[in-house]
Amino acid sequence: MMILYSWGTKVKKSTYLGLRPCANCDGYTHYYLFRQVRYFSIFYIPIIQFTKSYFIGCSSCMRGTQIDKTAAKEYKERYARFPTQHHLERVFEMIQTWSAKKEGKEEKAQLLQEIGKICNFSGHEEYLENLIAEIDQGKQEEAACIEES
């Protein structure tokens, strides 16, 4: 009788961590907490898991940083109520539109109010502020490059 055995690796998305700039992809991409499991299988059925690891990475190129189990647990707890990928894509588009035609602080307050209607960023206000600042700075740099040309 012949026994087929093998080992392999499975990578699963665990927790959504938001939009972040990826140096490899050269733009904003969705970041996740990934769980990587190495296993031994018999007849293509996973039998024994022998290592588990976690990493934070880009969902497009899968490059990221490995973290330990306690840090992974902290990320899961911190981002448990974070907006979904779909909601964050809509927010990203709204920020880009606002950045292209902004006029003042009233406009930013109105933007934050509109974002609040779509999803809840409570506990992640700093992330939202940083995202707005980074996108706005990028738009200003693009405009400066166009003017110089």
VOGU-3710 file (C-alpha; in Angstrom, 3 decimals, decimal comma):
1> mmilyswgtk> 0,000/0,000/0,000  1,299/3,436/-0,910  0,946/6,323/1,569  0,926/9,856/0,205  2,279/12,421/2,623  3,327/16,034/2,283  3,757/19,280/4,168  2,816/22,775/3,244  1,851/26,257/4,324  -1,521/27,989/4,459
11> vkkstylglr> -1,870/31,734/4,833  -5,177/33,224/5,953  -6,308/36,813/6,439  -7,140/37,274/10,078  -7,898/40,944/10,812  -8,293/43,986/8,546  -5,858/46,765/9,504  -6,790/49,502/7,032  -5,216/51,333/4,120  -1,496/51,980/4,385
21> pcancdgyth> 1,252/52,931/1,965  3,129/49,891/0,637  6,728/50,495/-0,410  6,693/47,464/-2,699  3,377/48,218/-4,467  4,074/51,992/-4,518  0,691/53,186/-3,320  -2,036/52,714/-0,730  -3,136/49,117/-0,287  -5,160/47,116/2,196
31> yylfrqvryf> -3,188/45,690/5,099  -4,169/42,632/7,088  -2,969/40,585/9,999  -2,181/37,224/8,394  -1,925/33,856/10,121  0,502/31,388/8,556  0,278/27,692/9,461  2,715/24,955/8,471  1,208/21,492/8,443  1,829/17,842/7,718
41> sifyipiiqf> -0,768/15,992/5,631  -1,554/12,420/4,674  -3,535/11,789/1,500  -3,846/15,605/1,100  -5,648/15,952/4,439  -3,918/18,265/6,952  -3,225/16,164/10,047  -0,718/18,020/12,229  -0,039/21,752/12,497  3,540/22,181/13,586
51> tksyfigcss> 4,143/25,940/13,432  1,941/28,981/13,543  3,169/32,477/12,844  1,656/35,899/12,304  2,611/38,798/10,095  1,240/42,167/9,070  1,311/42,600/5,340  0,002/44,062/2,140  -2,882/42,110/0,619  -1,564/42,714/-2,912
61> cmrgtqidkt> 2,093/41,674/-2,732  1,921/39,741/0,587  5,065/41,453/1,880  5,106/42,408/5,496  6,574/42,103/8,945  6,443/39,036/11,146  5,137/39,577/14,673  4,802/37,360/17,731  1,606/35,828/19,111  1,063/38,453/21,829
71> aakeykerya> 1,396/41,319/19,333  -1,053/39,525/17,020  -3,531/39,251/19,886  -3,157/42,981/20,605  -3,800/43,833/16,927  -6,895/41,622/16,891  -8,296/43,352/19,972  -7,413/46,854/18,779  -8,846/46,431/15,275  -11,878/44,309/16,202
81> rfptqhhler> -14,252/47,246/15,630  -12,295/48,833/12,779  -14,298/49,761/9,635  -14,449/47,154/6,882  -12,424/47,227/3,671  -15,501/48,296/1,697  -16,208/51,225/4,023  -12,588/52,313/4,058  -12,467/52,350/0,237  -15,439/54,750/0,230
91> vfemiqtwsa> -13,764/56,912/2,896  -10,510/56,954/0,874  -12,399/58,184/-2,223  -14,145/60,870/-0,164  -10,828/62,101/1,249  -9,260/62,220/-2,228  -12,216/64,213/-3,581  -12,088/66,590/-0,609  -8,333/67,048/-0,969  -8,691/67,982/-4,638
101> kkegkeekaq> -11,230/70,753/-3,985  -10,858/71,724/-0,308  -11,453/75,277/0,808  -10,954/75,399/4,578  -11,531/73,984/8,047  -15,313/73,999/7,577  -14,828/71,662/4,645  -12,783/69,269/6,797  -15,442/69,292/9,525  -18,056/68,501/6,887
111> llqeigkicn> -15,835/65,693/5,529  -15,496/64,154/9,010  -19,265/64,396/9,458  -19,867/62,596/6,140  -17,335/59,916/7,073  -19,128/59,467/10,403  -22,337/58,648/8,500  -20,587/55,820/6,627  -18,647/54,157/9,441  -17,497/54,513/13,033
121> fsgheeylen> -13,858/55,442/13,662  -14,194/55,682/17,448  -10,913/54,595/18,960  -9,176/55,105/15,597  -9,457/58,889/15,206  -5,676/59,256/14,988  -5,578/56,775/12,079  -8,240/58,782/10,228  -6,433/62,097/10,847  -3,121/60,619/9,617
131> liaeidqgkq> -4,813/59,184/6,512  -6,356/62,564/5,678  -3,010/64,347/6,212  -1,049/61,841/4,087  -3,518/61,976/1,191  -3,708/65,765/1,348  0,099/66,068/1,391  0,342/63,713/-1,603  -2,173/65,821/-3,565  -0,227/69,006/-2,759
141> eeaaciees> 3,033/67,390/-3,930  1,350/66,263/-7,175  0,088/69,797/-7,782  3,575/71,242/-7,154  5,116/68,787/-9,646  2,530/69,709/-12,279  3,167/73,432/-11,762  6,933/72,945/-12,125  6,502/71,082/-15,430
//
